[in-house]
Amino acid sequence: MITTLDPVAAPVGAAAPVCEPDLPAMELIYSRPDALTAATTHYCPGCTHGVIHRLVAEVIDELGIRRRTIGVAPVGCAVFAYNYFNLDGVEAPHGRAPAMATGLKRSLPDRVIFTYQGDGDLASIGGNEILHAAARGEHITVIFVNNAVYGMTGGQMAPTTLPGQVTTSSPRGRDILLHGNPIHMPEMLALMPGVAYAARRSMHSVAEVKKAKKAIRLAFETQLQGLGLAIVEILSSCPTNWHMHADESLAFIRDQMVPAYPLGDFKVAPELEGK
Protein backbone atom coordinates (compact mmCIF):
# COMPACT_ATOMS: atom_id res chain seq x y z
CA MET A 1 0.00 0.00 0.00
CA ILE A 2 1.09 3.58 -0.66
CA THR A 3 0.45 5.84 2.35
CA THR A 4 0.12 9.52 1.56
CA LEU A 5 0.20 10.61 5.23
CA ASP A 6 2.53 9.52 8.00
CA PRO A 7 0.26 8.36 10.89
CA VAL A 8 3.05 8.87 13.41
CA ALA A 9 3.60 12.47 12.40
CA ALA A 10 -0.10 13.29 12.03
CA PRO A 11 -1.36 15.79 14.64
CA VAL A 12 -4.03 14.81 17.20
CA GLY A 13 -7.47 14.99 15.68
CA ALA A 14 -6.18 14.88 12.11
CA ALA A 15 -8.01 12.85 9.51
CA ALA A 16 -7.05 9.23 9.19
CA PRO A 17 -4.23 8.61 6.70
CA VAL A 18 -5.34 8.11 3.12
CA CYS A 19 -4.12 4.88 1.59
CA GLU A 20 -4.05 4.02 -2.07
CA PRO A 21 -3.49 0.68 -3.75
CA ASP A 22 -0.11 -0.02 -5.31
CA LEU A 23 0.02 1.57 -8.74
CA PRO A 24 1.94 0.23 -11.73
CA ALA A 25 5.13 2.05 -12.63
CA MET A 26 4.48 4.97 -14.98
CA GLU A 27 6.23 4.71 -18.32
CA LEU A 28 8.24 7.81 -19.24
CA ILE A 29 7.17 8.71 -22.77
CA TYR A 30 9.02 12.01 -23.15
CA SER A 31 11.66 14.04 -21.36
CA ARG A 32 13.50 17.18 -22.33
CA PRO A 33 16.57 16.35 -24.45
CA ASP A 34 19.94 16.94 -22.78
CA ALA A 35 20.74 19.30 -25.65
CA LEU A 36 17.91 21.66 -24.60
CA THR A 37 17.95 23.96 -21.59
CA ALA A 38 14.99 24.70 -19.32
CA ALA A 39 14.83 28.32 -20.49
CA THR A 40 11.36 29.82 -20.92
CA THR A 41 10.61 30.42 -24.59
CA HIS A 42 10.27 33.91 -26.05
CA TYR A 43 8.58 32.65 -29.21
CA CYS A 44 4.99 33.65 -29.97
CA PRO A 45 2.22 31.13 -29.20
CA GLY A 46 1.77 28.80 -32.16
CA CYS A 47 5.23 29.46 -33.59
CA THR A 48 6.97 26.22 -34.56
CA HIS A 49 10.53 27.36 -33.85
CA GLY A 50 10.30 25.55 -30.52
CA VAL A 51 9.40 22.25 -32.18
CA ILE A 52 12.32 22.62 -34.58
CA HIS A 53 14.65 23.33 -31.65
CA ARG A 54 13.45 20.12 -30.02
CA LEU A 55 14.09 18.08 -33.19
CA VAL A 56 17.62 19.43 -33.53
CA ALA A 57 18.32 18.71 -29.85
CA GLU A 58 16.94 15.17 -30.07
CA VAL A 59 19.15 14.41 -33.08
CA ILE A 60 22.22 15.79 -31.32
CA ASP A 61 21.49 13.60 -28.28
CA GLU A 62 20.86 10.50 -30.36
CA LEU A 63 24.13 10.97 -32.25
CA GLY A 64 26.01 11.53 -28.99
CA ILE A 65 27.68 14.72 -30.19
CA ARG A 66 26.42 17.35 -27.72
CA ARG A 67 29.75 18.01 -26.03
CA ARG A 68 31.49 18.72 -29.33
CA THR A 69 28.72 20.65 -31.10
CA ILE A 70 28.67 24.41 -31.62
CA GLY A 71 25.52 26.20 -32.75
CA VAL A 72 25.58 29.50 -34.62
CA ALA A 73 22.57 31.73 -33.88
CA PRO A 74 21.22 34.25 -36.41
CA VAL A 75 19.73 37.70 -36.25
CA GLY A 76 15.96 37.22 -36.37
CA CYS A 77 13.34 35.42 -34.33
CA ALA A 78 15.91 32.80 -33.31
CA VAL A 79 18.45 35.38 -32.17
CA PHE A 80 18.39 33.84 -28.67
CA ALA A 81 18.73 30.24 -29.89
CA TYR A 82 21.90 29.87 -27.80
CA ASN A 83 19.72 30.23 -24.67
CA TYR A 84 17.76 27.10 -25.60
CA PHE A 85 20.49 24.73 -26.78
CA ASN A 86 22.52 23.18 -23.96
CA LEU A 87 25.78 23.27 -25.87
CA ASP A 88 28.40 25.76 -27.02
CA GLY A 89 26.98 28.58 -29.11
CA VAL A 90 27.95 31.83 -30.77
CA GLU A 91 25.99 34.77 -32.19
CA ALA A 92 26.63 35.81 -35.80
CA PRO A 93 26.01 39.21 -37.40
CA HIS A 94 22.93 39.33 -39.61
CA GLY A 95 23.28 36.77 -42.41
CA ARG A 96 26.86 35.87 -41.59
CA ALA A 97 26.23 32.55 -39.84
CA PRO A 98 27.69 30.40 -42.70
CA ALA A 99 30.85 32.53 -42.71
CA MET A 100 31.22 32.20 -38.94
CA ALA A 101 30.49 28.48 -39.15
CA THR A 102 33.19 28.18 -41.80
CA GLY A 103 35.76 29.75 -39.49
CA LEU A 104 34.72 27.55 -36.59
CA LYS A 105 34.84 24.34 -38.60
CA ARG A 106 38.19 25.11 -40.20
CA SER A 107 39.82 26.07 -36.90
CA LEU A 108 38.12 23.27 -34.93
CA PRO A 109 37.66 20.46 -37.47
CA ASP A 110 36.75 17.91 -34.80
CA ARG A 111 33.69 19.94 -33.75
CA VAL A 112 30.19 19.63 -35.22
CA ILE A 113 29.02 23.04 -36.42
CA PHE A 114 25.46 23.98 -37.32
CA THR A 115 23.74 27.22 -38.19
CA TYR A 116 20.10 27.96 -37.35
CA GLN A 117 18.77 30.68 -39.66
CA GLY A 118 15.53 32.27 -40.81
CA ASP A 119 14.59 33.25 -44.35
CA GLY A 120 15.51 36.92 -43.97
CA ASP A 121 18.84 35.99 -42.41
CA LEU A 122 19.85 33.29 -44.89
CA ALA A 123 18.06 34.05 -48.16
CA SER A 124 18.31 37.84 -48.08
CA ILE A 125 21.23 39.53 -46.35
CA GLY A 126 23.03 36.20 -45.98
CA GLY A 127 22.57 35.03 -49.55
CA ASN A 128 26.21 35.64 -50.40
CA GLU A 129 27.48 33.73 -47.37
CA ILE A 130 25.39 30.59 -47.90
CA LEU A 131 26.11 30.60 -51.65
CA HIS A 132 29.86 30.67 -51.25
CA ALA A 133 29.89 28.28 -48.29
CA ALA A 134 28.06 25.85 -50.57
CA ALA A 135 30.45 26.51 -53.43
CA ARG A 136 33.37 25.70 -51.15
CA GLY A 137 31.62 22.60 -49.84
CA GLU A 138 32.10 23.60 -46.22
CA HIS A 139 31.47 20.74 -43.80
CA ILE A 140 28.67 22.45 -41.88
CA THR A 141 24.99 21.75 -41.25
CA VAL A 142 22.45 24.47 -42.04
CA ILE A 143 18.95 24.51 -40.53
CA PHE A 144 16.93 27.01 -42.56
CA VAL A 145 13.53 28.06 -41.15
CA ASN A 146 11.14 29.54 -43.72
CA ASN A 147 8.05 31.34 -42.40
CA ALA A 148 7.73 33.60 -45.46
CA VAL A 149 8.14 36.90 -43.59
CA TYR A 150 10.58 38.90 -41.51
CA GLY A 151 9.13 37.70 -38.22
CA MET A 152 11.13 39.64 -35.63
CA THR A 153 10.91 43.09 -37.23
CA GLY A 154 7.18 43.27 -37.93
CA GLY A 155 6.22 40.96 -40.77
CA GLN A 156 7.80 42.60 -43.80
CA MET A 157 8.13 40.83 -47.15
CA ALA A 158 10.97 38.32 -47.25
CA PRO A 159 12.69 36.58 -50.18
CA THR A 160 10.39 33.63 -49.45
CA THR A 161 7.08 35.57 -49.28
CA LEU A 162 4.49 33.90 -51.51
CA PRO A 163 3.12 35.58 -54.64
CA GLY A 164 0.12 37.68 -53.60
CA GLN A 165 0.91 37.35 -49.89
CA VAL A 166 0.15 40.50 -47.91
CA THR A 167 2.88 41.76 -45.58
CA THR A 168 3.56 45.08 -43.88
CA SER A 169 5.83 46.09 -46.76
CA SER A 170 3.64 44.58 -49.51
CA PRO A 171 0.13 45.65 -48.41
CA ARG A 172 -1.29 44.80 -51.84
CA GLY A 173 0.38 41.43 -51.91
CA ARG A 174 3.70 40.34 -53.40
CA ASP A 175 3.71 41.37 -57.04
CA ILE A 176 5.98 39.12 -59.10
CA LEU A 177 6.53 41.78 -61.76
CA LEU A 178 7.52 44.31 -59.13
CA HIS A 179 9.18 42.20 -56.42
CA GLY A 180 10.35 39.12 -58.29
CA ASN A 181 9.75 35.46 -57.50
CA PRO A 182 10.33 33.70 -54.17
CA ILE A 183 13.75 32.09 -53.79
CA HIS A 184 13.97 28.31 -53.52
CA MET A 185 17.19 27.79 -51.60
CA PRO A 186 17.64 23.98 -51.39
CA GLU A 187 16.80 23.48 -55.08
CA MET A 188 19.31 26.15 -56.05
CA LEU A 189 22.07 24.94 -53.72
CA ALA A 190 21.53 21.31 -54.73
CA LEU A 191 23.06 22.16 -58.11
CA MET A 192 26.42 22.92 -56.49
CA PRO A 193 29.02 20.12 -56.24
CA GLY A 194 29.98 21.12 -52.70
CA VAL A 195 26.48 20.38 -51.37
CA ALA A 196 25.98 16.78 -50.25
CA TYR A 197 22.44 16.99 -48.87
CA ALA A 198 19.62 19.43 -49.61
CA ALA A 199 16.03 18.93 -48.51
CA ARG A 200 12.81 20.68 -47.54
CA ARG A 201 10.41 19.58 -44.82
CA SER A 202 7.44 21.10 -42.96
CA MET A 203 5.93 21.53 -39.50
CA HIS A 204 2.25 21.39 -40.47
CA SER A 205 1.47 17.86 -39.23
CA VAL A 206 2.82 15.16 -36.94
CA ALA A 207 3.80 13.03 -39.93
CA GLU A 208 5.78 15.89 -41.46
CA VAL A 209 7.46 16.68 -38.13
CA LYS A 210 8.76 13.09 -38.05
CA LYS A 211 10.07 13.46 -41.60
CA ALA A 212 11.73 16.73 -40.63
CA LYS A 213 13.61 15.01 -37.81
CA LYS A 214 14.90 12.36 -40.19
CA ALA A 215 16.13 15.06 -42.58
CA ILE A 216 17.86 16.93 -39.74
CA ARG A 217 19.60 13.72 -38.71
CA LEU A 218 20.81 13.15 -42.29
CA ALA A 219 22.10 16.72 -42.36
CA PHE A 220 24.22 16.09 -39.27
CA GLU A 221 25.37 12.70 -40.55
CA THR A 222 26.49 14.44 -43.74
CA GLN A 223 28.89 16.51 -41.66
CA LEU A 224 30.03 13.59 -39.51
CA GLN A 225 30.98 11.72 -42.66
CA GLY A 226 32.77 14.75 -44.11
CA LEU A 227 30.67 14.75 -47.29
CA GLY A 228 30.12 18.50 -47.73
CA LEU A 229 27.52 21.10 -46.85
CA ALA A 230 24.04 20.01 -45.79
CA ILE A 231 20.94 22.22 -45.73
CA VAL A 232 17.43 21.45 -44.54
CA GLU A 233 14.75 24.06 -45.16
CA ILE A 234 11.76 23.74 -42.83
CA LEU A 235 8.42 25.43 -43.52
CA SER A 236 7.38 27.06 -40.26
CA SER A 237 4.39 29.03 -38.99
CA CYS A 238 4.19 32.68 -37.93
CA PRO A 239 0.67 33.17 -36.51
CA THR A 240 1.41 36.66 -35.18
CA ASN A 241 2.54 38.23 -38.45
CA TRP A 242 0.15 36.13 -40.53
CA HIS A 243 -2.69 37.33 -38.27
CA MET A 244 -3.98 33.79 -37.81
CA HIS A 245 -4.78 31.38 -35.01
CA ALA A 246 -2.24 28.61 -34.53
CA ASP A 247 -4.33 25.94 -36.24
CA GLU A 248 -5.03 28.28 -39.16
CA SER A 249 -1.32 28.91 -39.59
CA LEU A 250 -0.62 25.18 -39.88
CA ALA A 251 -3.34 24.93 -42.52
CA PHE A 252 -1.71 27.87 -44.34
CA ILE A 253 1.57 25.97 -44.49
CA ARG A 254 -0.20 22.89 -45.84
CA ASP A 255 -2.47 24.63 -48.35
CA GLN A 256 -0.40 27.63 -49.46
CA MET A 257 3.28 27.12 -48.69
CA VAL A 258 3.72 23.45 -49.59
CA PRO A 259 2.36 23.90 -53.15
CA ALA A 260 4.80 26.79 -53.61
CA TYR A 261 7.67 25.04 -51.83
CA PRO A 262 7.50 21.30 -52.62
CA LEU A 263 8.70 18.98 -49.89
CA GLY A 264 11.34 16.34 -50.43
CA ASP A 265 15.03 15.65 -50.99
CA PHE A 266 16.71 17.59 -53.77
CA LYS A 267 20.15 16.07 -53.37
CA VAL A 268 21.34 13.10 -51.36
CA ALA A 269 24.98 11.95 -51.42
CA PRO A 270 25.36 8.27 -52.30
CA GLU A 271 26.81 7.60 -48.83
CA LEU A 272 23.49 8.68 -47.29
CA GLU A 273 21.25 6.51 -49.44
CA GLY A 274 19.06 4.10 -47.51
CA LYS A 275 19.46 5.88 -44.17
N, C-alpha and C positions, 0 to 999 in steps of 0.2 A: 504494500500500500504506500501511496505517496501522501505524506502529511504536510499540509500547507501551513499549519501553526504548530509551535512547540508547546505541548501541554504543560511542561515544567515551567516555561517562562511566561505562560499566560497569566495575566493578573486575576485576582479574586473576582468572581462574578462575570468573567469574560465568557463569551459564547464558547461552546464546545468546539474543539478543533475539527476542521473540515477535512475529510479524507476522500481521496479520489482513487479509483482503481489504477493499477499499473497501466501506463500507456505505451504503445509501441514506439520505438525510436523514430524520430522524425527524419526523413531523408532530406539532406541539403540539396536543393535543386539549383541554386545560384548563389554565388558570393562575389563580392567585388574583386576584379582581377588585381593581382599584386602590382601590375603596371599602371593602375589608377590610384589617385589619392582620394581622400574623403572630402575634398574641397566642395563647397556649395557652388552649384553652377550659376553662371551669369547669363546663360542663353535664354532666349524668350521661350515661353511655354509653346510646345508644339514643334520647336526647332529640332531637327534631327542631327545636329552636330554632336550632341551627347551620345547618341547611339553609335555614330561613327567612331567617336573616341573609344567607346567600349569595345568595338570590334578590333580596332588597332591594338588595344591593350591585351585583349584575349589572345590575339595572334602572337604578340611578343612573349606572353607568358608560355604559350604552348611550344614555341620554338626555343624557349630557355635562353633568351638573349637580352633580358632586361638590363642586366648590369653592364652590358657593353653597347647599349643603344643610346643614341643622341637624337633628340627631336628638334627640328627647326620650326619655330612658330612664325606665322606671317603677321602682316598688318591687315586687320579686318576683324570679322566677328570672332575668329579663333586667336586673336592676339594674345590671350591669356592661356593658350593651350598648355604651356609649361607648368601651369598651376595644377592641371588635371592629370598629367602623366607623371607617374612615380619613377622617373628616370632622369638622366642628364638632359638639359634642354638649353637652347639659346634662342634669342629673339633676332630676327633679321629685319633690315630696313624693307620698306614696301616693295614687294616683287623680287627681292634679292635672295630669297631662300635657296634656290638651286645653286647660286654662286657661293653662298656661305656653306652649303652642304658639300660642294665640290672641295672647298678648302679643308673642311673637317675630314672628309674621307681620304684626301690625299696626304694629309699630315698624320692621320690616325687610321691607317688602312685596316686595322683589326676591328674597328668599331662598325656598328650598323647605324647608318645615317638615314633618317627619313625627314621629308618636309611635309607639312600639313598646310595646304593653301586653298584660298577661295578663288572664285572666278575673276574678281577684280585684281587680286594679287598676282595670280599666275598668268591669266590670259590677256591682261591689259598691260599694266606697268611692268610686269615680270615676263612679258612675252619673249624678250631678248634673252633673258637668263635661261628659261626652260628650253628654248630652241637650241642654244649653243651647248648647254649641258647634254642635251640629247645628241647633238652632232658629235660631241666628244665621247659619247658612250660612258658617261660617268656612272660609277657603281653606286647609285643612290636610289632610294624608293620615294616616289612622289604620290601623296594622297591629295587629290584635287577635288574639292567640294564645289559643286555647281548648283547654286540656288537662283541663278538667272538675274540677280540684282546685286548692287552694292549694299549689302545688308547693314553694315555698321554705320554708314554715313547718311542713311535716310532713304534708301531704296531707289537710287538713280539707275539709269540704264547701264548694263554691263556688256562686255563682249559676247556674253551668252544669252542676253535677253531675247526672248522669242519674237518673231515677226508679229507686229500688232500688239504686243504686250505693253500695257500702260505702266509707266514708272514716273517718278517725280521729275525726271529730266526728259521724258518722252510722253507728255500728257495726252497726246493723240495716238499713242501707240508707236512702236518701233516701225519706222518706214524704211524698207529695204533700199529704195532708191536714194534716200537721204543718209541713212545710217549704216548701210551695208548689211551683210548677212551675219548671223551668229557664227562664232568660231568653234569648230569641232577639233578639240585638241588631241585626243588619243588617235583619231583617224589620221591627222596630219603627222604626228610624231611617229606613228607606226611605219611611215615610209622611210625613216632614217635608219641606217645600218646600226647605229649605236644603241638603238632601243631594242630591248629583248622582250619586253612584255608591255602591252598597251590594251586597256580594257575600260569598259564603262558599265557601271552597275547603278542600282537605285535603292532608295529607302522607302518606297511606297507600300510595301507589303512584307509580311514575315518571310515569305519565300524569297523575295528579292534581297532582304537583309542577309539571309543565309548565303546567297550567291555572292553578295558583296564581301562577306568575310572570307570566302574561299579565294576571291580575287586578291584581297589584301594579303592573304598568306602567300599566294604565288608571287606577289610583288616583292615581298621580303625574301622569299626563297631565291628569287632572281638575283638579288644582291648577295646572298650567302654563297651562291654558286659562282659569283663573279662574272655574270653573263652580260651585264650592261645596265642601262637605265630602265626602270620600271615605273609606269604611271597607271594609276587607277582613278578614273573620274567617277564621282558618285553624285547622282542627282539627289538633291536635298531640298527640304521645305523651308520656307520663310514666311510663316503665317502673318507676322507683324507687317512686313512691307508689302505682302500680297493682299493684305486686308481680308484675310480668310480665317475661319476656324481651323483648328488643327486637322480635323478629318477632311475638310474641304481642300486643304493644302496637299494632302496625300493624294486625293483624287486628281488634283491639278497636275501633279507629277505624272501620274498614270495616264491621264487623258490628253495632256497638252505637251509635257516635256518629253516623254518617252517617244512619241511619234517623231518629234524633231531631233531627238538625240537617241538613236537606236542603241539598245543594250547589247552587250556581247564582248567577245575578245576580237581585237583587231590585229594583234600580233602576239604570237606565243613562240618563244624559242624552243627548238626541238628538245632540249634538255628538260623542259617543263611539261611536255606532252604526257597525258595520262595521269597527271597529279590532281 
